[in-house]
Amino acid sequence: MRTKIRGVLFLLAAALVAPAAHAADAGVATSAGQLPDGFADTLSELARRGAAVQAMSVSNNGDWVVVSDRGVAASPGLPAPLRAAIDDAVRRGQPVEAVAQQGGRWTVVAGGQVSGDLPPDVRQQLLSSVSARRPVAAVALAPGSPDGWAVAAG
């Protein structure tokens, strides 16, 4: 289990801070490692167009989503309820603070609201952060673990 969690954390860290393979000058860096089809290209294209990425998520089965000030881009397999929650927030003009998905669980934090299919303890942590006006910077849901999660809020 720890290996899987470390793998996901490494993928996220590599996608955010590794030496750039794509569009580093525009604030996007991806690893040379394997990323899901279309993900790195989408980030590069958004960076080329000057888009600001608000949130992104990659699941262990290869589904991904990127929310930017220019719209939403996602893999074809992204769960429909997750896509609907993101589209709803964007349609209402609410900035999407965080998106996470893993093993059928998902969340969207946008405009002071938390939506998704989450265990009660992570939902409570997100709601506590939102109600305390601490912006949620990131949410991670551990693959293969119904109770593994992390929330970064400040």
N, C-alpha and C positions, 0 to 999 in steps of 0.2 A: 504494500500500500504506500509506504513512504517513497518508494521509487517512482510510482505513478505521480504522486503529488509533487515530488521534486522535478519530474519531467515537465509537468504542466507549469510549474513556477519558472523553470528554466526557459520554456517556450515564451512565456509572457515577458520575462526579463529580457530575453534575447530580442524579442520583437520591439521592445521599448528602448533598450540602451546599448545594444551590441554595435560593433562597428558597422557602418552603413553599407548595405548592398544596393539600396534604392533611395534616391531623393533625399539624402541626408541634409543637404543645404536647406530644404524646406521643413525640417523638423521631423522627418519620418526615417526610422532606421529599422531594418529587418536583418535577421541572421542569415547566414548562408545555409542554415539547416532547412529541413523540410517544413514547409508551411502548406496549409490547405490550398488547393487550386483556386486561383483568382484573388486570394487575400493580399499578397504582397503587391500584385499588379494594381489592385484597387487602391491600396495605400499610396503607391507611387503616383497614380493618376490624380488622386485627390491633392497630393502635395504639389504636383506640377500645376494644378489649377489654383493653388493658393488656398485650398480649403482648410479649415481648422477642425481637426478630429476632436469630437466631444467624448466619445466612448467607443470601445470596441471589445469584442469577445470572440474567443475561439473555443469550441468544445473538443473533447477528445475524439469525437467521431468525425471531425472535419468541418462541421457547420461553423459559420462565422458571420459576423455582422459588424459594420462600421457605421457610426452615426457621426455626421459632420454638419457644419453650417450650410452645406450644399445639398443635404438630403441623407438618405439611408441606402447603403449598398449591402447586399447579403448573399450568401450562398443559396442555391435552390432548395436545400434541405432544411433551412432554418425553420424551427417549429412555428406553425401558423399563429398560435396564441402570443408568442414572444414578438413576432413581427407586428401583429395587430396592436400590441401594447406600445411598441416603439412608434408606429405610425400614428397612433392616437395622441401620444405626447407631442410629436412633431406638429401634427395638425392643430393642436391647441396652443402652439407656440411656446411650449415648455422646454427648456434646455434639458437634454438627457445627461444626467450626471454619471450614471454607471449602468452597465449592462453585464449580466453574467448568465451563463448557461452551462449545464453539465448533467448528463444522465437523465434527461427529462425534467430536471429542475431548472428554473430560470427566474430572473428578476430584472426589472427596469426601475431605476430611481430617477424620477423626473418631476420637476415643479413641486417639490415638497411631498410627493406621493410615492408610495412603494407598491408595485404590482408584481405578481408572479406566483409561481408554485414553489413555495419555500418551506423548510422546516420552521416551526414557531420561534425557535431561539434566534435564528438569523433575521427573520422578519422583525422580531422585537428589537434587535440591535439596530437594524436600519431605521425603524420608526423612532427609536430613541435619538439617533444621530440627527435625523431630519427635524424632529421636534425641538432639539437643542440648537438648531440652526448651525450644525456642523456639516459642511458640505461633504457628501460621500464621494471620495475620489476613486475608489475601486472596490469591487466585490469579487471574490474568488470562491467558487464552489468546487470542492475536491471530487475528482472522478472516482467512481466506485465506492464512495462513502456518503451515506445519507445524512451524516451529521458533521462532515468536514467542511469548514468554511472560514473565510477571513474577510473582514471589512476594514477599509482604511477611510477614516473620516477626520476632518480637521476643522 
